[in-house]
Amino acid sequence: MSIEVTLLGTGSPLPNPDRAGPATLVRAGDATLLVDCGRGVVMRLTAAGVLPIGLSAVLLTHLHSDHICDLNDIITTQWVMSPAPAPLRIYGPPGTQGVIDALLAMLGPDQRYRLDHHDDLTEGPLLEVTEVSPGDSFTVAGATVKVGETDHRPVHPTVGYRVEHEDRSAVLAGDTIPCDTLDELCAGADLYVQTVIRADLVQLVPNPRLQDILDYHSSVEQAAQTATRAGVGTLVLTHYVPPLQPGQEDEWRAIAATHFSGPIVLGDDLTSVATR
């Protein structure tokens, strides 16, 4: 049985009317996994045919704001749409519990309003938060998820996830530069999803804050080189900086193809690819 990956949001911290924030949907057998929760994630989930109540788990790669800013929408929507109390499982690196605690505090007034108004709501959101570290492994709805270390310093800790089901695998690396532990996580994977920047274009913008991103994100070339070293089947690019413009797909793909000979997938929000 194949694993299907859908790029819910292919944007970045830079606001874009056509691209939601970083978020990826992984469907593996009975498991429906959401990796990261960037802006607009609930709208994109719905467009992909999945409501928050249908999620098996949420996986967070790191705690940068653009990757978690709509986690509150996932939590609230899952809570109010559930016909009976149902836990939402959330996995993330150390520090995730603190973020969730603060998020619930922010949502405190909203929860009080809803509890006061709806007789069938008797308690707040049920969240099962698990902080994970590299080397951890867990099972969600029959799919195995392995945790690997990535390198997005000074953001630390950051993790990537390898989702395995039957004889198929997909790696969701998040924001990272190439590193040995990323190669290990990706080794032999059918799909490898990597956030990327076009370093050549970013270098043309005389903005120090934008220039700073060059040292902790993979370039298109580096993502392709990781895919080749790890022997992955298909390379999937997302989180484009600067935003991928209509008609530029072949240009980005050609850059990656210089370093990786396999299939290369990139495109708009809701682009999907399945393991072969």
Secondary structure as UniProt FT lines:
FT   STRAND          3..9
FT   TURN            17..18
FT   STRAND          23..28
FT   TURN            29..30
FT   STRAND          31..35
FT   TURN            39..40
FT   HELIX           41..47
FT   TURN            48..49
FT   HELIX           52..54
FT   STRAND          57..59
FT   HELIX           65..68
FT   TURN            69..70
FT   HELIX           71..81
FT   STRAND          88..92
FT   TURN            94..95
FT   HELIX           96..106
FT   HELIX           108..117
FT   TURN            119..120
FT   STRAND          127..131
FT   TURN            134..135
FT   STRAND          137..140
FT   TURN            141..142
FT   STRAND          143..149
FT   TURN            153..154
FT   STRAND          159..165
FT   TURN            166..167
FT   STRAND          168..172
FT   HELIX           180..186
FT   TURN            187..188
FT   STRAND          191..197
FT   HELIX           199..202
FT   TURN            203..204
FT   HELIX           208..211
FT   HELIX           212..215
FT   HELIX           220..230
FT   STRAND          234..241
FT   TURN            246..247
FT   HELIX           249..257
FT   TURN            258..259
FT   STRAND          264..265
FT   TURN            269..270
FT   STRAND          271..274
//
